[in-house]
Amino acid sequence: MPPLSRPDGRHRCVGKFERGRKSDDTIHSMDAVKVSITRFLGYDPQPGIVEFELIDASGRIHTFIAKTAIIIDDRGPEEHLKVYPYTIPVACTILGRRVDESSREVVKVTTEYPWTVISTEDQTEFEVFSDQLTSLPDAPDLATSSP
């Protein structure tokens, strides 16, 4: 299994993103790309590690390894670890859009922001089809949230 930290000291994945509301109680959403958990790798380090995949617009499979705390929702890890593959959203930032030769919208995203999710090949930018995008509700606006 690849190490969770990179040679430059940055982590491949960091702690769970805290969803919530800004002080004005405005609900914000965050862009996310759908990925598939493919297997549970173990409980060390806690709370556990999973492998998941993103298939880009060209059909290439990108593999990620992350702590379950990054990607598990309120149902808890036990529910997610029962059946594979399991589709989940991972937060991303949209960098651009284009239309391909078959008139499908292709969206360039980065998974580096806001959660620092980096593939096992150290990639963070991917082109995906627009139907692979979703949103995470009740997310704070990172540009205006105070620490």
LINMO-V786572 format. One record per helix or strand of 2 or more residues. SS is the DSSP state (~ for helix, > for strand). FROM is the first residue (numbers start at 1). LEN is the number of residues. Records with the same first field share a line. If there is no record, write none. Layout:
BEGIN
SS=FROM-LEN, FROM-LEN
END
This chain:
BEGIN
>=30-13, 49-7, 61-7, 86-6, 93-7, 105-6, 125-5, 133-4
~=68-4, 77-4, 130-3
END
